[in-house]
């Protein structure tokens, strides 16, 4: 069972996204901001991180960049899940090291497909 770390400052988003993934057999952990997300990613070594962008303190772009550049977390795929839907936001997210980019609101089917694709053979 793959472990997915959801990094989002909205308890509602964590509940909704986590619910979708649990239905499909994924284990869920959550963090409420970028800094906590990095700490949990280092401690838990999740199979995948779902990263919001707009959060207090360290935003999702900064956290994704740090995860992608650190040797101990560089192999953990990050999928951005955010309300920031401009093409420039998506390009910037991918440049920070994200494997994929989803714009909220996200459907259950869309989320599960992207998570499975990002996990590749790890699922």
C-alpha positions as a printed Julia matrix, in Angstrom:
123×3 Matrix{Float64}:
   0.0    0.0     0.0
   1.51   3.31   -1.11
   1.87   6.13    1.42
   0.82   9.59    0.18
   1.73  12.73    2.13
  -0.81  15.53    1.58
   0.66  18.98    2.27
  -2.2   21.51    2.44
  -3.23  24.14    4.98
  -6.94  23.42    4.4
  -8.29  20.62    6.63
 -11.2   20.3     4.18
  -8.86  19.7     1.23
  -6.85  17.14    3.23
 -10.1   15.38    4.16
 -11.44  15.33    0.58
  -8.19  14.33   -1.14
  -7.38  11.82    1.6
 -10.86  10.32    1.34
 -10.48   9.82   -2.42
  -7.14   8.11   -1.98
  -8.16   5.94    0.99
 -11.05   4.61   -1.11
  -8.45   3.35   -3.57
  -6.24   1.71   -0.97
  -3.65   4.41   -0.31
  -2.32   5.27    3.15
  -2.48   8.96    4.03
  -0.41  11.32    6.16
  -0.88  15.09    6.26
   1.1   18.26    6.89
  -0.36  21.77    7.14
   2.47  23.81    5.57
   5.62  23.49    3.48
   8.07  23.27    6.38
   6.08  20.52    8.13
   5.71  18.77    4.76
   9.48  18.65    4.31
   9.99  17.36    7.86
   7.36  14.64    7.41
   8.71  13.68    3.98
  12.17  13.19    5.5
  10.83  11.21    8.46
   8.19   9.08    6.71
   9.71   8.65    3.23
   6.26   8.63    1.55
   5.83   7.13   -1.9
   4.38  10.43   -3.16
   3.68  13.99   -1.96
   0.6   16.01   -2.95
   1.64  19.65   -2.53
  -0.58  22.72   -2.28
   1.04  26.01   -3.32
  -0.63  28.77   -1.32
   0.2   28.11    2.35
   1.45  30.26    5.24
   5.19  30.38    5.79
   6.95  28.25    3.2
   4.8   27.9     0.07
   4.48  24.77   -2.04
   6.87  25.93   -4.75
   9.61  26.47   -2.15
   8.9   23.15   -0.41
   8.87  21.24   -3.7
  12.2   22.78   -4.71
  13.73  21.82   -1.36
  12.42  18.23   -1.59
  13.63  17.87   -5.19
  17.14  19.15   -4.39
  17.76  17.24   -1.15
  19.46  13.86   -1.69
  17.3   12.12    0.94
  13.99  13.21   -0.67
  14.85  13.78   -4.35
  13.39  10.42   -5.38
   9.94  11.16   -3.87
   7.61  12.33   -6.64
   5.69  15.55   -5.93
   2.35  16.37   -7.57
   1.22  19.97   -7.11
  -2.5   20.29   -6.26
  -3.45  23.96   -6.22
  -5.92  26.67   -7.19
  -3.12  28.43   -9.11
  -4.16  27.45  -12.62
  -2.18  29.75  -14.9
   0.16  28.1   -17.38
   3.06  30.09  -15.87
   2.25  28.6   -12.44
   2.29  25.1   -13.89
   5.6   25.71  -15.68
   7.11  27.16  -12.49
   5.87  24.19  -10.44
   7.43  21.72  -12.85
  10.7   23.7   -12.82
  10.77  23.38   -9.02
  10.78  19.6    -9.42
   7.1   18.61   -9.49
   6.3   15.48  -11.46
   2.77  16.66  -12.3
   0.38  19.55  -11.65
  -3.35  19.49  -10.87
  -5.66  22.49  -10.54
  -8.35  22.43   -7.83
 -11.08  21.39   -7.67
  -9.82  17.91   -8.5
 -12.12  14.98   -9.25
 -11.55  11.62   -7.59
 -10.83   9.98  -10.96
  -8.37  12.7   -11.99
  -6.53  12.55   -8.66
  -6.22   8.77   -8.55
  -5.06   8.63  -12.19
  -2.36  11.26  -11.61
  -1.19   9.64   -8.36
  -0.94   6.21  -10.0
   0.89   7.67  -13.0
   3.35   9.56  -10.76
   4.02   6.42   -8.73
   4.68   4.39  -11.86
   5.84   0.93  -10.85
   5.88   1.84   -7.13
   2.1    1.41   -6.83
